Amino acid sequence: MKKPLTYRVLLIEEPEGGFTVNVPALQGCITYGENLSHAMEMAKEAIEGYVELLKEQGQPIPDDSNTFEYSITLAS
């Protein structure tokens, strides 16, 4: 059974509305959604397409399963 691939996505709320989505483990994998739900849907599509292309090219498939992320807030 294949191990599921896990990817961290960064969502940036755009001033004009919507969200830009960046997938750090997949260089250049960036998409956009009109709202959070749409952004996550588009991220999944972008990741699937990116991974499929890597497979077709015989490239290794990176993932974020061993990546941990924390946010640190500083007083301004």
PyMOL Python script that loads the backbone (N, CA, C, O; Angstrom):
from pymol import cmd

cmd.read_pdbstr("""\
ATOM      1  N   MET A   1       0.840  -1.189   0.000  1.00  0.00           N
ATOM      2  CA  MET A   1       0.000   0.000   0.000  1.00  0.00           C
ATOM      3  C   MET A   1       0.884   1.252   0.000  1.00  0.00           C
ATOM      4  O   MET A   1       1.835   1.353   0.775  1.00  0.00           O
ATOM      5  N   LYS A   2       0.558   2.194  -0.874  1.00  0.00           N
ATOM      6  CA  LYS A   2       1.351   3.413  -0.974  1.00  0.00           C
ATOM      7  C   LYS A   2       1.074   4.349   0.197  1.00  0.00           C
ATOM      8  O   LYS A   2      -0.053   4.475   0.676  1.00  0.00           O
ATOM      9  N   LYS A   3       2.146   4.999   0.637  1.00  0.00           N
ATOM     10  CA  LYS A   3       2.049   5.992   1.713  1.00  0.00           C
ATOM     11  C   LYS A   3       1.395   7.260   1.146  1.00  0.00           C
ATOM     12  O   LYS A   3       1.772   7.712   0.064  1.00  0.00           O
ATOM     13  N   PRO A   4       0.431   7.834   1.855  1.00  0.00           N
ATOM     14  CA  PRO A   4      -0.170   9.079   1.357  1.00  0.00           C
ATOM     15  C   PRO A   4       0.853  10.217   1.382  1.00  0.00           C
ATOM     16  O   PRO A   4       1.718  10.269   2.256  1.00  0.00           O
ATOM     17  N   LEU A   5       0.742  11.108   0.430  1.00  0.00           N
ATOM     18  CA  LEU A   5       1.628  12.269   0.360  1.00  0.00           C
ATOM     19  C   LEU A   5       0.972  13.428   1.108  1.00  0.00           C
ATOM     20  O   LEU A   5      -0.227  13.670   0.973  1.00  0.00           O
ATOM     21  N   THR A   6       1.762  14.126   1.883  1.00  0.00           N
ATOM     22  CA  THR A   6       1.265  15.250   2.674  1.00  0.00           C
ATOM     23  C   THR A   6       1.974  16.521   2.232  1.00  0.00           C
ATOM     24  O   THR A   6       3.196  16.534   2.085  1.00  0.00           O
ATOM     25  N   TYR A   7       1.214  17.584   2.022  1.00  0.00           N
ATOM     26  CA  TYR A   7       1.792  18.856   1.610  1.00  0.00           C
ATOM     27  C   TYR A   7       1.264  19.992   2.475  1.00  0.00           C
ATOM     28  O   TYR A   7       0.070  20.081   2.761  1.00  0.00           O
ATOM     29  N   ARG A   8       2.176  20.844   2.876  1.00  0.00           N
ATOM     30  CA  ARG A   8       1.850  22.065   3.618  1.00  0.00           C
ATOM     31  C   ARG A   8       1.508  23.130   2.582  1.00  0.00           C
ATOM     32  O   ARG A   8       2.218  23.277   1.587  1.00  0.00           O
ATOM     33  N   VAL A   9       0.437  23.864   2.805  1.00  0.00           N
ATOM     34  CA  VAL A   9       0.072  24.955   1.901  1.00  0.00           C
ATOM     35  C   VAL A   9       0.036  26.258   2.688  1.00  0.00           C
ATOM     36  O   VAL A   9      -0.425  26.298   3.828  1.00  0.00           O
ATOM     37  N   LEU A  10       0.519  27.303   2.072  1.00  0.00           N
ATOM     38  CA  LEU A  10       0.492  28.637   2.674  1.00  0.00           C
ATOM     39  C   LEU A  10      -0.555  29.459   1.932  1.00  0.00           C
ATOM     40  O   LEU A  10      -0.510  29.582   0.708  1.00  0.00           O
ATOM     41  N   LEU A  11      -1.484  30.012   2.676  1.00  0.00           N
ATOM     42  CA  LEU A  11      -2.549  30.828   2.087  1.00  0.00           C
ATOM     43  C   LEU A  11      -2.300  32.288   2.418  1.00  0.00           C
ATOM     44  O   LEU A  11      -2.100  32.644   3.579  1.00  0.00           O
ATOM     45  N   ILE A  12      -2.312  33.124   1.403  1.00  0.00           N
ATOM     46  CA  ILE A  12      -2.093  34.558   1.586  1.00  0.00           C
ATOM     47  C   ILE A  12      -3.362  35.276   1.143  1.00  0.00           C
ATOM     48  O   ILE A  12      -3.750  35.216  -0.024  1.00  0.00           O
ATOM     49  N   GLU A  13      -4.001  35.956   2.092  1.00  0.00           N
ATOM     50  CA  GLU A  13      -5.214  36.702   1.756  1.00  0.00           C
ATOM     51  C   GLU A  13      -4.823  37.930   0.939  1.00  0.00           C
ATOM     52  O   GLU A  13      -3.988  38.727   1.364  1.00  0.00           O
ATOM     53  N   GLU A  14      -5.427  38.073  -0.225  1.00  0.00           N
ATOM     54  CA  GLU A  14      -5.094  39.172  -1.123  1.00  0.00           C
ATOM     55  C   GLU A  14      -5.976  40.387  -0.832  1.00  0.00           C
ATOM     56  O   GLU A  14      -7.161  40.234  -0.536  1.00  0.00           O
ATOM     57  N   PRO A  15      -5.403  41.599  -0.915  1.00  0.00           N
ATOM     58  CA  PRO A  15      -6.165  42.816  -0.605  1.00  0.00           C
ATOM     59  C   PRO A  15      -7.408  42.980  -1.486  1.00  0.00           C
ATOM     60  O   PRO A  15      -8.422  43.513  -1.037  1.00  0.00           O
ATOM     61  N   GLU A  16      -7.327  42.524  -2.735  1.00  0.00           N
ATOM     62  CA  GLU A  16      -8.458  42.666  -3.655  1.00  0.00           C
ATOM     63  C   GLU A  16      -9.464  41.525  -3.517  1.00  0.00           C
ATOM     64  O   GLU A  16     -10.476  41.491  -4.217  1.00  0.00           O
ATOM     65  N   GLY A  17      -9.177  40.593  -2.610  1.00  0.00           N
ATOM     66  CA  GLY A  17     -10.065  39.454  -2.372  1.00  0.00           C
ATOM     67  C   GLY A  17      -9.434  38.156  -2.824  1.00  0.00           C
ATOM     68  O   GLY A  17      -8.569  38.147  -3.699  1.00  0.00           O
ATOM     69  N   GLY A  18      -9.860  37.081  -2.237  1.00  0.00           N
ATOM     70  CA  GLY A  18      -9.348  35.764  -2.593  1.00  0.00           C
ATOM     71  C   GLY A  18      -8.044  35.446  -1.892  1.00  0.00           C
ATOM     72  O   GLY A  18      -7.541  36.220  -1.078  1.00  0.00           O
ATOM     73  N   PHE A  19      -7.512  34.282  -2.233  1.00  0.00           N
ATOM     74  CA  PHE A  19      -6.310  33.778  -1.581  1.00  0.00           C
ATOM     75  C   PHE A  19      -5.333  33.214  -2.601  1.00  0.00           C
ATOM     76  O   PHE A  19      -5.719  32.451  -3.486  1.00  0.00           O
ATOM     77  N   THR A  20      -4.069  33.594  -2.472  1.00  0.00           N
ATOM     78  CA  THR A  20      -3.001  32.954  -3.222  1.00  0.00           C
ATOM     79  C   THR A  20      -2.522  31.784  -2.381  1.00  0.00           C
ATOM     80  O   THR A  20      -2.365  31.902  -1.166  1.00  0.00           O
ATOM     81  N   VAL A  21      -2.288  30.644  -3.043  1.00  0.00           N
ATOM     82  CA  VAL A  21      -1.862  29.432  -2.348  1.00  0.00           C
ATOM     83  C   VAL A  21      -0.493  29.026  -2.868  1.00  0.00           C
ATOM     84  O   VAL A  21      -0.281  28.931  -4.077  1.00  0.00           O
ATOM     85  N   ASN A  22       0.435  28.787  -1.949  1.00  0.00           N
ATOM     86  CA  ASN A  22       1.788  28.365  -2.287  1.00  0.00           C
ATOM     87  C   ASN A  22       2.045  27.015  -1.624  1.00  0.00           C
ATOM     88  O   ASN A  22       1.703  26.812  -0.459  1.00  0.00           O
ATOM     89  N   VAL A  23       2.652  26.090  -2.380  1.00  0.00           N
ATOM     90  CA  VAL A  23       3.002  24.769  -1.853  1.00  0.00           C
ATOM     91  C   VAL A  23       4.529  24.711  -1.799  1.00  0.00           C
ATOM     92  O   VAL A  23       5.158  24.370  -2.800  1.00  0.00           O
ATOM     93  N   PRO A  24       5.142  25.036  -0.653  1.00  0.00           N
ATOM     94  CA  PRO A  24       6.597  25.165  -0.567  1.00  0.00           C
ATOM     95  C   PRO A  24       7.391  23.929  -1.002  1.00  0.00           C
ATOM     96  O   PRO A  24       8.474  24.074  -1.570  1.00  0.00           O
ATOM     97  N   ALA A  25       6.889  22.738  -0.753  1.00  0.00           N
ATOM     98  CA  ALA A  25       7.631  21.522  -1.107  1.00  0.00           C
ATOM     99  C   ALA A  25       7.695  21.300  -2.614  1.00  0.00           C
ATOM    100  O   ALA A  25       8.544  20.553  -3.101  1.00  0.00           O
ATOM    101  N   LEU A  26       6.795  21.952  -3.352  1.00  0.00           N
ATOM    102  CA  LEU A  26       6.738  21.793  -4.805  1.00  0.00           C
ATOM    103  C   LEU A  26       7.046  23.146  -5.440  1.00  0.00           C
ATOM    104  O   LEU A  26       6.152  23.963  -5.660  1.00  0.00           O
ATOM    105  N   GLN A  27       8.311  23.364  -5.727  1.00  0.00           N
ATOM    106  CA  GLN A  27       8.785  24.662  -6.207  1.00  0.00           C
ATOM    107  C   GLN A  27       7.953  25.159  -7.387  1.00  0.00           C
ATOM    108  O   GLN A  27       7.812  24.470  -8.397  1.00  0.00           O
ATOM    109  N   GLY A  28       7.410  26.357  -7.244  1.00  0.00           N
ATOM    110  CA  GLY A  28       6.626  26.962  -8.312  1.00  0.00           C
ATOM    111  C   GLY A  28       5.170  26.537  -8.332  1.00  0.00           C
ATOM    112  O   GLY A  28       4.420  26.966  -9.209  1.00  0.00           O
ATOM    113  N   CYS A  29       4.753  25.714  -7.399  1.00  0.00           N
ATOM    114  CA  CYS A  29       3.354  25.266  -7.339  1.00  0.00           C
ATOM    115  C   CYS A  29       2.552  26.322  -6.580  1.00  0.00           C
ATOM    116  O   CYS A  29       2.511  26.338  -5.350  1.00  0.00           O
ATOM    117  N   ILE A  30       1.919  27.199  -7.351  1.00  0.00           N
ATOM    118  CA  ILE A  30       1.168  28.324  -6.801  1.00  0.00           C
ATOM    119  C   ILE A  30      -0.174  28.381  -7.524  1.00  0.00           C
ATOM    120  O   ILE A  30      -0.243  28.158  -8.732  1.00  0.00           O
ATOM    121  N   THR A  31      -1.229  28.677  -6.789  1.00  0.00           N
ATOM    122  CA  THR A  31      -2.544  28.805  -7.396  1.00  0.00           C
ATOM    123  C   THR A  31      -3.330  29.872  -6.652  1.00  0.00           C
ATOM    124  O   THR A  31      -2.789  30.551  -5.779  1.00  0.00           O
ATOM    125  N   TYR A  32      -4.600  30.021  -6.992  1.00  0.00           N
ATOM    126  CA  TYR A  32      -5.433  31.081  -6.426  1.00  0.00           C
ATOM    127  C   TYR A  32      -6.851  30.557  -6.254  1.00  0.00           C
ATOM    128  O   TYR A  32      -7.319  29.740  -7.048  1.00  0.00           O
ATOM    129  N   GLY A  33      -7.532  31.028  -5.218  1.00  0.00           N
ATOM    130  CA  GLY A  33      -8.941  30.709  -5.018  1.00  0.00           C
ATOM    131  C   GLY A  33      -9.705  31.930  -4.567  1.00  0.00           C
ATOM    132  O   GLY A  33      -9.162  32.794  -3.878  1.00  0.00           O
ATOM    133  N   GLU A  34     -10.972  32.004  -4.954  1.00  0.00           N
ATOM    134  CA  GLU A  34     -11.806  33.157  -4.622  1.00  0.00           C
ATOM    135  C   GLU A  34     -12.166  33.222  -3.143  1.00  0.00           C
ATOM    136  O   GLU A  34     -12.448  34.299  -2.617  1.00  0.00           O
ATOM    137  N   ASN A  35     -12.158  32.061  -2.463  1.00  0.00           N
ATOM    138  CA  ASN A  35     -12.410  31.995  -1.026  1.00  0.00           C
ATOM    139  C   ASN A  35     -11.594  30.822  -0.481  1.00  0.00           C
ATOM    140  O   ASN A  35     -10.934  30.124  -1.251  1.00  0.00           O
ATOM    141  N   LEU A  36     -11.630  30.597   0.830  1.00  0.00           N
ATOM    142  CA  LEU A  36     -10.801  29.531   1.419  1.00  0.00           C
ATOM    143  C   LEU A  36     -11.121  28.158   0.835  1.00  0.00           C
ATOM    144  O   LEU A  36     -10.217  27.388   0.509  1.00  0.00           O
ATOM    145  N   SER A  37     -12.389  27.861   0.709  1.00  0.00           N
ATOM    146  CA  SER A  37     -12.796  26.561   0.183  1.00  0.00           C
ATOM    147  C   SER A  37     -12.299  26.371  -1.250  1.00  0.00           C
ATOM    148  O   SER A  37     -11.754  25.323  -1.596  1.00  0.00           O
ATOM    149  N   HIS A  38     -12.492  27.388  -2.068  1.00  0.00           N
ATOM    150  CA  HIS A  38     -12.044  27.324  -3.461  1.00  0.00           C
ATOM    151  C   HIS A  38     -10.522  27.250  -3.536  1.00  0.00           C
ATOM    152  O   HIS A  38      -9.973  26.529  -4.369  1.00  0.00           O
ATOM    153  N   ALA A  39      -9.843  27.995  -2.667  1.00  0.00           N
ATOM    154  CA  ALA A  39      -8.372  27.980  -2.652  1.00  0.00           C
ATOM    155  C   ALA A  39      -7.846  26.586  -2.331  1.00  0.00           C
ATOM    156  O   ALA A  39      -6.887  26.129  -2.954  1.00  0.00           O
ATOM    157  N   MET A  40      -8.463  25.907  -1.368  1.00  0.00           N
ATOM    158  CA  MET A  40      -8.017  24.557  -1.011  1.00  0.00           C
ATOM    159  C   MET A  40      -8.318  23.559  -2.132  1.00  0.00           C
ATOM    160  O   MET A  40      -7.531  22.648  -2.387  1.00  0.00           O
ATOM    161  N   GLU A  41      -9.448  23.735  -2.790  1.00  0.00           N
ATOM    162  CA  GLU A  41      -9.798  22.896  -3.938  1.00  0.00           C
ATOM    163  C   GLU A  41      -8.762  23.073  -5.054  1.00  0.00           C
ATOM    164  O   GLU A  41      -8.295  22.098  -5.642  1.00  0.00           O
ATOM    165  N   MET A  42      -8.415  24.328  -5.333  1.00  0.00           N
ATOM    166  CA  MET A  42      -7.429  24.628  -6.372  1.00  0.00           C
ATOM    167  C   MET A  42      -6.051  24.109  -5.977  1.00  0.00           C
ATOM    168  O   MET A  42      -5.299  23.641  -6.832  1.00  0.00           O
ATOM    169  N   ALA A  43      -5.711  24.185  -4.688  1.00  0.00           N
ATOM    170  CA  ALA A  43      -4.425  23.669  -4.211  1.00  0.00           C
ATOM    171  C   ALA A  43      -4.339  22.173  -4.462  1.00  0.00           C
ATOM    172  O   ALA A  43      -3.314  21.678  -4.930  1.00  0.00           O
ATOM    173  N   LYS A  44      -5.407  21.454  -4.154  1.00  0.00           N
ATOM    174  CA  LYS A  44      -5.414  20.003  -4.370  1.00  0.00           C
ATOM    175  C   LYS A  44      -5.212  19.683  -5.849  1.00  0.00           C
ATOM    176  O   LYS A  44      -4.433  18.793  -6.193  1.00  0.00           O
ATOM    177  N   GLU A  45      -5.910  20.406  -6.719  1.00  0.00           N
ATOM    178  CA  GLU A  45      -5.755  20.203  -8.163  1.00  0.00           C
ATOM    179  C   GLU A  45      -4.324  20.483  -8.611  1.00  0.00           C
ATOM    180  O   GLU A  45      -3.744  19.713  -9.377  1.00  0.00           O
ATOM    181  N   ALA A  46      -3.759  21.589  -8.132  1.00  0.00           N
ATOM    182  CA  ALA A  46      -2.398  21.968  -8.521  1.00  0.00           C
ATOM    183  C   ALA A  46      -1.387  20.926  -8.052  1.00  0.00           C
ATOM    184  O   ALA A  46      -0.472  20.571  -8.794  1.00  0.00           O
ATOM    185  N   ILE A  47      -1.547  20.439  -6.830  1.00  0.00           N
ATOM    186  CA  ILE A  47      -0.637  19.426  -6.287  1.00  0.00           C
ATOM    187  C   ILE A  47      -0.742  18.139  -7.090  1.00  0.00           C
ATOM    188  O   ILE A  47       0.273  17.544  -7.450  1.00  0.00           O
ATOM    189  N   GLU A  48      -1.971  17.707  -7.371  1.00  0.00           N
ATOM    190  CA  GLU A  48      -2.157  16.476  -8.147  1.00  0.00           C
ATOM    191  C   GLU A  48      -1.498  16.579  -9.518  1.00  0.00           C
ATOM    192  O   GLU A  48      -0.835  15.642  -9.962  1.00  0.00           O
ATOM    193  N   GLY A  49      -1.679  17.714 -10.186  1.00  0.00           N
ATOM    194  CA  GLY A  49      -1.062  17.913 -11.495  1.00  0.00           C
ATOM    195  C   GLY A  49       0.452  17.935 -11.425  1.00  0.00           C
ATOM    196  O   GLY A  49       1.123  17.350 -12.275  1.00  0.00           O
ATOM    197  N   TYR A  50       0.988  18.597 -10.431  1.00  0.00           N
ATOM    198  CA  TYR A  50       2.433  18.700 -10.248  1.00  0.00           C
ATOM    199  C   TYR A  50       3.038  17.322  -9.999  1.00  0.00           C
ATOM    200  O   TYR A  50       4.037  16.953 -10.616  1.00  0.00           O
ATOM    201  N   VAL A  51       2.419  16.560  -9.083  1.00  0.00           N
ATOM    202  CA  VAL A  51       2.923  15.225  -8.744  1.00  0.00           C
ATOM    203  C   VAL A  51       2.832  14.300  -9.955  1.00  0.00           C
ATOM    204  O   VAL A  51       3.746  13.512 -10.199  1.00  0.00           O
ATOM    205  N   GLU A  52       1.744  14.387 -10.712  1.00  0.00           N
ATOM    206  CA  GLU A  52       1.586  13.559 -11.912  1.00  0.00           C
ATOM    207  C   GLU A  52       2.706  13.856 -12.911  1.00  0.00           C
ATOM    208  O   GLU A  52       3.269  12.935 -13.502  1.00  0.00           O
ATOM    209  N   LEU A  53       3.028  15.124 -13.099  1.00  0.00           N
ATOM    210  CA  LEU A  53       4.107  15.510 -14.010  1.00  0.00           C
ATOM    211  C   LEU A  53       5.450  14.961 -13.535  1.00  0.00           C
ATOM    212  O   LEU A  53       6.234  14.459 -14.341  1.00  0.00           O
ATOM    213  N   LEU A  54       5.721  15.052 -12.234  1.00  0.00           N
ATOM    214  CA  LEU A  54       6.969  14.500 -11.698  1.00  0.00           C
ATOM    215  C   LEU A  54       7.052  12.997 -11.958  1.00  0.00           C
ATOM    216  O   LEU A  54       8.109  12.485 -12.328  1.00  0.00           O
ATOM    217  N   LYS A  55       5.935  12.291 -11.763  1.00  0.00           N
ATOM    218  CA  LYS A  55       5.905  10.842 -12.016  1.00  0.00           C
ATOM    219  C   LYS A  55       6.196  10.542 -13.480  1.00  0.00           C
ATOM    220  O   LYS A  55       6.989   9.653 -13.789  1.00  0.00           O
ATOM    221  N   GLU A  56       5.555  11.285 -14.385  1.00  0.00           N
ATOM    222  CA  GLU A  56       5.763  11.084 -15.824  1.00  0.00           C
ATOM    223  C   GLU A  56       7.222  11.306 -16.207  1.00  0.00           C
ATOM    224  O   GLU A  56       7.741  10.635 -17.099  1.00  0.00           O
ATOM    225  N   GLN A  57       7.878  12.239 -15.541  1.00  0.00           N
ATOM    226  CA  GLN A  57       9.275  12.562 -15.833  1.00  0.00           C
ATOM    227  C   GLN A  57      10.254  11.685 -15.061  1.00  0.00           C
ATOM    228  O   GLN A  57      11.468  11.825 -15.216  1.00  0.00           O
ATOM    229  N   GLY A  58       9.736  10.784 -14.233  1.00  0.00           N
ATOM    230  CA  GLY A  58      10.601   9.901 -13.451  1.00  0.00           C
ATOM    231  C   GLY A  58      11.354  10.617 -12.344  1.00  0.00           C
ATOM    232  O   GLY A  58      12.398  10.149 -11.892  1.00  0.00           O
ATOM    233  N   GLN A  59      10.827  11.745 -11.910  1.00  0.00           N
ATOM    234  CA  GLN A  59      11.469  12.541 -10.861  1.00  0.00           C
ATOM    235  C   GLN A  59      11.019  12.059  -9.479  1.00  0.00           C
ATOM    236  O   GLN A  59       9.936  11.486  -9.352  1.00  0.00           O
ATOM    237  N   PRO A  60      11.834  12.283  -8.446  1.00  0.00           N
ATOM    238  CA  PRO A  60      11.405  11.937  -7.085  1.00  0.00           C
ATOM    239  C   PRO A  60      10.221  12.817  -6.666  1.00  0.00           C
ATOM    240  O   PRO A  60      10.103  13.967  -7.089  1.00  0.00           O
ATOM    241  N   ILE A  61       9.365  12.259  -5.840  1.00  0.00           N
ATOM    242  CA  ILE A  61       8.177  12.973  -5.372  1.00  0.00           C
ATOM    243  C   ILE A  61       8.415  13.450  -3.937  1.00  0.00           C
ATOM    244  O   ILE A  61       8.405  12.640  -3.010  1.00  0.00           O
ATOM    245  N   PRO A  62       8.628  14.758  -3.744  1.00  0.00           N
ATOM    246  CA  PRO A  62       8.826  15.264  -2.383  1.00  0.00           C
ATOM    247  C   PRO A  62       7.490  15.336  -1.649  1.00  0.00           C
ATOM    248  O   PRO A  62       6.431  15.367  -2.275  1.00  0.00           O
ATOM    249  N   ASP A  63       7.545  15.361  -0.331  1.00  0.00           N
ATOM    250  CA  ASP A  63       6.343  15.627   0.453  1.00  0.00           C
ATOM    251  C   ASP A  63       6.748  16.272   1.775  1.00  0.00           C
ATOM    252  O   ASP A  63       7.931  16.359   2.104  1.00  0.00           O
ATOM    253  N   ASP A  64       5.761  16.714   2.513  1.00  0.00           N
ATOM    254  CA  ASP A  64       6.004  17.444   3.758  1.00  0.00           C
ATOM    255  C   ASP A  64       5.670  16.627   4.998  1.00  0.00           C
ATOM    256  O   ASP A  64       5.434  17.200   6.062  1.00  0.00           O
ATOM    257  N   SER A  65       5.646  15.308   4.886  1.00  0.00           N
ATOM    258  CA  SER A  65       5.204  14.494   6.021  1.00  0.00           C
ATOM    259  C   SER A  65       6.109  14.629   7.247  1.00  0.00           C
ATOM    260  O   SER A  65       5.669  14.358   8.364  1.00  0.00           O
ATOM    261  N   ASN A  66       7.347  15.035   7.061  1.00  0.00           N
ATOM    262  CA  ASN A  66       8.265  15.200   8.195  1.00  0.00           C
ATOM    263  C   ASN A  66       8.545  16.667   8.502  1.00  0.00           C
ATOM    264  O   ASN A  66       9.538  16.991   9.153  1.00  0.00           O
ATOM    265  N   THR A  67       7.671  17.548   8.035  1.00  0.00           N
ATOM    266  CA  THR A  67       7.846  18.979   8.244  1.00  0.00           C
ATOM    267  C   THR A  67       6.891  19.455   9.329  1.00  0.00           C
ATOM    268  O   THR A  67       5.709  19.112   9.325  1.00  0.00           O
ATOM    269  N   PHE A  68       7.409  20.239  10.248  1.00  0.00           N
ATOM    270  CA  PHE A  68       6.593  20.818  11.306  1.00  0.00           C
ATOM    271  C   PHE A  68       6.679  22.327  11.189  1.00  0.00           C
ATOM    272  O   PHE A  68       7.733  22.873  10.863  1.00  0.00           O
ATOM    273  N   GLU A  69       5.589  22.987  11.448  1.00  0.00           N
ATOM    274  CA  GLU A  69       5.574  24.435  11.326  1.00  0.00           C
ATOM    275  C   GLU A  69       4.926  25.051  12.557  1.00  0.00           C
ATOM    276  O   GLU A  69       3.907  24.571  13.053  1.00  0.00           O
ATOM    277  N   TYR A  70       5.532  26.107  13.028  1.00  0.00           N
ATOM    278  CA  TYR A  70       5.004  26.858  14.157  1.00  0.00           C
ATOM    279  C   TYR A  70       5.022  28.336  13.797  1.00  0.00           C
ATOM    280  O   TYR A  70       5.831  28.775  12.980  1.00  0.00           O
ATOM    281  N   SER A  71       4.146  29.080  14.397  1.00  0.00           N
ATOM    282  CA  SER A  71       4.144  30.531  14.246  1.00  0.00           C
ATOM    283  C   SER A  71       4.566  31.147  15.571  1.00  0.00           C
ATOM    284  O   SER A  71       4.162  30.696  16.643  1.00  0.00           O
ATOM    285  N   ILE A  72       5.373  32.171  15.477  1.00  0.00           N
ATOM    286  CA  ILE A  72       5.817  32.902  16.665  1.00  0.00           C
ATOM    287  C   ILE A  72       5.328  34.335  16.521  1.00  0.00           C
ATOM    288  O   ILE A  72       5.583  34.989  15.510  1.00  0.00           O
ATOM    289  N   THR A  73       4.634  34.810  17.523  1.00  0.00           N
ATOM    290  CA  THR A  73       4.105  36.166  17.502  1.00  0.00           C
ATOM    291  C   THR A  73       4.920  37.030  18.454  1.00  0.00           C
ATOM    292  O   THR A  73       5.123  36.678  19.615  1.00  0.00           O
ATOM    293  N   LEU A  74       5.380  38.155  17.948  1.00  0.00           N
ATOM    294  CA  LEU A  74       6.138  39.109  18.754  1.00  0.00           C
ATOM    295  C   LEU A  74       5.288  40.342  19.005  1.00  0.00           C
ATOM    296  O   LEU A  74       4.526  40.766  18.137  1.00  0.00           O
ATOM    297  N   ALA A  75       5.418  40.907  20.174  1.00  0.00           N
ATOM    298  CA  ALA A  75       4.722  42.159  20.465  1.00  0.00           C
ATOM    299  C   ALA A  75       5.319  43.255  19.601  1.00  0.00           C
ATOM    300  O   ALA A  75       6.534  43.312  19.410  1.00  0.00           O
ATOM    301  N   SER A  76       4.474  44.117  19.083  1.00  0.00           N
ATOM    302  CA  SER A  76       5.002  45.192  18.224  1.00  0.00           C
ATOM    303  C   SER A  76       5.316  46.436  19.015  1.00  0.00           C
ATOM    304  O   SER A  76       5.767  47.431  18.447  1.00  0.00           O
TER     305      SER A  76
END
""", "prot")
cmd.dss("prot")
cmd.show_as("cartoon", "prot")
cmd.util.cbc("prot")
cmd.orient("prot")
